[in-house]
Amino acid sequence: MDGKAAIGRLLTLAGVGPRDSPRETEQSTPYACLGCGATYEVQYHVCPECGGFSVESQTERRDTQTN
C-alpha cells in the first residue's frame, strides 16, 4: 500500500474528507439502542440514555430485519 492509499484509508476511517459512498453520508447516526431507540454516532457499550447494553449498528439491524 503506498502512502496516498494509506492516508486515504485513514481519512475514510476517521470520517474526514470526501466520502465516496452515498450510503455513508445518508446515515449520520449509525448506532442505535435496541432498548430505548436513542441513536449515536459512536457505539457505546452501555446506552447513556437508558443504561441498556444493546447499542448496535443500524446496518446490522436492517440486515436482520430484511432477512
C-alpha positions in Angstrom: 0.0 0.0 0.0 1.5 3.3 -1.0 1.4 6.5 1.2 -1.6 8.1 -0.5 -3.7 5.0 -0.2 -2.8 4.6 3.5 -3.7 8.2 4.2 -6.9 8.0 2.2 -7.9 4.9 4.2 -7.2 6.6 7.5 -9.2 9.7 6.5 -12.1 7.5 5.5 -12.0 5.5 8.7 -11.8 8.8 10.7 -14.8 10.2 8.7 -12.7 13.2 7.4 -12.6 14.4 3.8 -14.8 13.4 0.8 -16.9 10.3 1.0 -17.4 8.1 -1.9 -20.4 6.2 -0.6 -23.7 8.0 -0.5 -24.9 5.4 2.0 -22.4 6.7 4.5 -23.5 10.3 4.1 -27.2 9.4 4.5 -26.6 7.7 7.8 -25.2 10.2 10.3 -26.1 8.1 13.4 -25.1 4.5 12.6 -25.7 3.1 16.1 -29.0 2.7 18.0 -30.0 1.4 21.3 -32.4 -1.5 21.0 -34.0 -0.7 24.3 -34.9 3.0 24.0 -34.2 3.7 20.4 -31.7 6.5 21.0 -29.2 6.9 18.2 -25.5 7.8 18.3 -22.5 8.4 16.0 -20.3 6.1 18.1 -21.0 2.7 19.6 -21.4 2.7 23.3 -21.2 -0.4 25.5 -23.9 1.0 27.7 -26.6 3.3 26.4 -26.2 6.8 28.0 -30.0 7.3 27.9 -31.4 4.2 29.4 -28.4 2.2 30.7 -29.2 -0.7 28.3 -26.4 -3.0 27.0 -27.8 -3.3 23.4 -26.3 -0.4 21.4 -26.0 -2.0 17.9 -25.1 -0.9 14.4 -28.2 0.2 12.5 -26.9 -1.5 9.3 -26.9 -4.8 11.2 -30.4 -4.2 12.4 -31.6 -3.5 8.8 -29.9 -6.7 7.5 -31.6 -8.8 10.1 -35.0 -7.1 9.5 -34.8 -7.8 5.8 -33.9 -11.5 6.1 
